[in-house]
Structure formats: C-alpha cells, structure tokens
Amino acid sequence: MLSGLEQELLINSPTFRTQVANAFTAVAVRRWKLAKFTAMSVDGLIQAGTATISDLVARSYAQTEMAFLEQSLAKQKIYLGQHNQQPYDGPGAINIAEESTTRLINQLFSCGAWTWSVAEWLGNQSGAIAEITTALDTMLADMVAVPSQQANEIQQAAATLQSTINNK
C-alpha cells in the first residue's frame, strides 16, 4: 500500500499522469471494440432467433461498458460513439481531462490495482507502463463484470427457461 505522500507524488507527477492517460486510452479503445463486437454479435444471434438469456445479459453488459468508455474517453476529447456530449470548455471551466485523470489515478490507488512504490516506478519506467496498462484493464474489467452470484442465478434461470422451451 502506498503512503499518502507517495500517492501525492504520483498524482502530481506529469510523467505518471501522462502514462496513466495514454494507457487508459489504449485500454479503453481496445475494450470498447470488444464490447462493440459482443453487442453486434448478439444482435446477429437475435436476428437469427438463436440468442440465449446469457447472450442477452452479455449484450446488456457490453452496451453498458461501451457507454461508460465512450463517456470516459469523451472527457479526453476522444469521440467513439453516440454518447458523445462534448464537455464545456469555455472560460472558467475546469480542465475535464486533468480532472478525469486524477480520478482515474485515485481509483487505481483505492482499488489496490497499483502497488508500486515511487522508487519502483522511477527505477523501471518500461515495466511501469506495462503495469499501469494491466492495472487499468483489470480495474475496468472488474467494474463491468457480472457479479458472480447474479451470474450463477442468471445461468440457472436461463437453463430453466431453455428446458421449459425445449419441453413445449
């Protein structure tokens, strides 16, 4: 666990902030593409009449992830989809990209995804960039994952419904 001083040093480091912002962009765009593919694949299954309850749940979570990522990337002026409402950028406005990077870094710290000390980060910059990317990907995956208890309940309900359909 990082000390308060180490967290403050990293949050205020322009280099660390740039590394986090760049890694987030790469991870978010990749995850958005995967979510878009999932949603479109399930749409195809729906059109074919072969979608299962699990497919519909996967589609719903994919759409949620896409919307979240579109909104998050829009704050950095990267526009991917229909949920792109450009943030106010006029006089007196806060720097939304800077604010979103600060929040992202705080999330990395609070969820335990980043564990490197400042000395470790300074001593291994290429490893740090890879670690930041992995930590962001893990954090985002955890944020949009179907909770395990609900996933089990959904699977059981889907099996029951499928059995009922098959017996008719």
C-alpha positions as CSV (number, residue, x, y, z in Angstrom):
1,M,0.0,0.0,0.0
2,L,1.3,3.4,-1.0
3,S,1.7,6.1,1.7
4,G,-0.2,9.3,1.4
5,L,3.0,11.1,0.3
6,E,3.7,8.5,-2.4
7,Q,0.2,8.8,-3.7
8,E,0.5,12.6,-3.8
9,L,3.8,12.5,-5.6
10,L,2.4,10.2,-8.3
11,I,-0.9,12.1,-8.7
12,N,1.1,15.3,-9.2
13,S,3.7,13.8,-11.5
14,P,3.2,15.0,-15.1
15,T,5.0,11.8,-16.3
16,F,2.8,9.4,-14.3
17,R,-0.3,11.3,-15.3
18,T,0.7,11.1,-19.0
19,Q,1.4,7.4,-18.6
20,V,-2.0,6.7,-17.0
21,A,-3.8,8.8,-19.6
22,N,-2.1,7.1,-22.5
23,A,-2.6,3.6,-21.1
24,F,-6.2,4.4,-20.3
25,T,-6.8,5.5,-23.9
26,A,-5.3,2.3,-25.3
27,V,-7.1,0.0,-22.9
28,A,-10.4,1.8,-23.2
29,V,-10.4,1.8,-27.0
30,R,-9.5,-1.9,-27.1
31,R,-12.2,-2.8,-24.5
32,W,-14.7,-0.6,-26.4
33,K,-14.0,-2.6,-29.6
34,L,-14.5,-5.9,-27.8
35,A,-17.8,-4.6,-26.2
36,K,-19.0,-3.4,-29.6
37,F,-18.2,-6.7,-31.2
38,T,-20.0,-8.6,-28.4
39,A,-23.1,-6.4,-28.8
40,M,-23.1,-6.7,-32.6
41,S,-22.6,-10.5,-32.3
42,V,-25.6,-10.9,-30.0
43,D,-27.6,-8.6,-32.3
44,G,-26.9,-11.2,-35.0
45,L,-28.0,-14.0,-32.8
46,I,-31.2,-12.1,-32.0
47,Q,-31.8,-11.6,-35.7
48,A,-31.2,-15.4,-36.3
49,G,-33.5,-16.2,-33.4
50,T,-30.8,-18.1,-31.6
51,A,-29.9,-15.7,-28.8
52,T,-30.0,-17.2,-25.3
53,I,-30.6,-15.4,-22.0
54,S,-26.9,-15.4,-21.3
55,D,-26.3,-13.8,-24.7
56,L,-28.8,-11.0,-23.8
57,V,-27.1,-10.4,-20.5
58,A,-23.7,-10.3,-22.2
59,R,-25.1,-7.8,-24.7
60,S,-26.5,-5.6,-21.9
61,Y,-23.2,-5.5,-20.1
62,A,-21.3,-4.8,-23.3
63,Q,-23.6,-1.9,-24.1
64,T,-23.1,-0.5,-20.5
65,E,-19.3,-0.8,-20.9
66,M,-19.4,0.9,-24.3
67,A,-21.4,3.8,-22.9
68,F,-19.1,4.1,-19.9
69,L,-16.0,4.1,-22.1
70,E,-17.4,6.5,-24.6
71,Q,-18.2,9.0,-21.9
72,S,-14.8,8.5,-20.2
73,L,-12.9,8.9,-23.5
74,A,-15.0,12.0,-24.5
75,K,-13.6,13.7,-21.4
76,Q,-10.2,13.4,-23.1
77,K,-11.7,14.6,-26.4
78,I,-11.7,11.2,-28.0
79,Y,-15.2,10.5,-29.5
80,L,-16.2,7.0,-30.5
81,G,-19.9,6.7,-30.4
82,Q,-23.3,8.2,-29.9
83,H,-22.9,9.1,-26.2
84,N,-20.5,11.9,-27.0
85,Q,-21.6,15.1,-25.4
86,Q,-18.7,17.5,-25.7
87,P,-17.8,18.9,-22.3
88,Y,-18.0,22.6,-21.7
89,D,-14.6,24.0,-22.5
90,G,-15.2,27.7,-22.1
91,P,-14.0,30.4,-19.7
92,G,-14.0,29.3,-16.1
93,A,-14.4,25.6,-16.9
94,I,-12.3,23.1,-15.1
95,N,-9.9,21.0,-17.2
96,I,-12.0,17.9,-17.5
97,A,-9.2,15.8,-19.0
98,E,-7.0,16.7,-16.0
99,E,-9.8,16.0,-13.5
100,S,-10.7,12.7,-15.1
101,T,-7.0,11.6,-15.0
102,T,-6.8,12.5,-11.3
103,R,-10.0,10.5,-10.6
104,L,-8.6,7.5,-12.6
105,I,-5.4,7.6,-10.6
106,N,-7.3,7.7,-7.4
107,Q,-9.4,4.7,-8.5
108,L,-6.2,2.8,-9.3
109,F,-5.0,3.5,-5.8
110,S,-8.2,2.9,-3.9
111,C,-9.0,-0.5,-5.6
112,G,-5.4,-1.7,-5.0
113,A,-4.6,-2.0,-8.7
114,W,-1.4,0.0,-8.4
115,T,1.0,-1.2,-5.8
116,W,4.4,0.0,-7.0
117,S,6.3,2.5,-4.8
118,V,7.6,5.7,-6.2
119,A,11.1,4.2,-6.2
120,E,10.0,1.1,-8.1
121,W,8.2,3.4,-10.7
122,L,11.2,5.6,-11.1
123,G,13.6,2.6,-11.5
124,N,11.5,0.7,-14.1
125,Q,9.7,3.0,-16.4
126,S,9.0,0.5,-19.2
127,G,7.7,-2.1,-16.7
128,A,5.7,0.6,-15.0
129,I,3.9,1.5,-18.3
130,A,3.0,-2.2,-18.8
131,E,1.9,-2.5,-15.1
132,I,-0.3,0.6,-15.5
133,T,-1.9,-0.8,-18.6
134,T,-2.6,-4.2,-16.9
135,A,-3.9,-2.5,-13.7
136,L,-6.3,-0.3,-15.8
137,D,-7.6,-3.3,-17.8
138,T,-8.2,-5.3,-14.6
139,M,-9.9,-2.4,-12.9
140,L,-12.2,-1.8,-15.9
141,A,-13.0,-5.5,-16.2
142,D,-13.9,-5.6,-12.5
143,M,-16.1,-2.5,-12.9
144,V,-18.3,-4.1,-15.6
145,A,-18.2,-7.7,-14.6
146,V,-21.4,-9.5,-13.8
147,P,-21.4,-10.2,-10.1
148,S,-20.7,-13.9,-9.5
149,Q,-23.9,-14.6,-7.5
150,Q,-26.0,-12.9,-10.1
151,A,-24.2,-14.7,-12.9
152,N,-25.0,-18.0,-11.3
153,E,-28.6,-17.0,-10.8
154,I,-28.8,-15.9,-14.5
155,Q,-27.3,-19.2,-15.7
156,Q,-29.8,-21.2,-13.6
157,A,-32.8,-19.1,-14.8
158,A,-31.5,-19.5,-18.4
159,A,-31.2,-23.2,-18.0
160,T,-34.7,-23.4,-16.6
161,L,-36.2,-21.3,-19.3
162,Q,-34.4,-23.2,-22.0
163,S,-35.7,-26.5,-20.5
164,T,-39.2,-25.1,-20.5
165,I,-38.9,-24.0,-24.1
166,N,-37.5,-27.4,-25.2
167,N,-40.3,-29.3,-23.4
168,K,-43.1,-27.5,-25.3
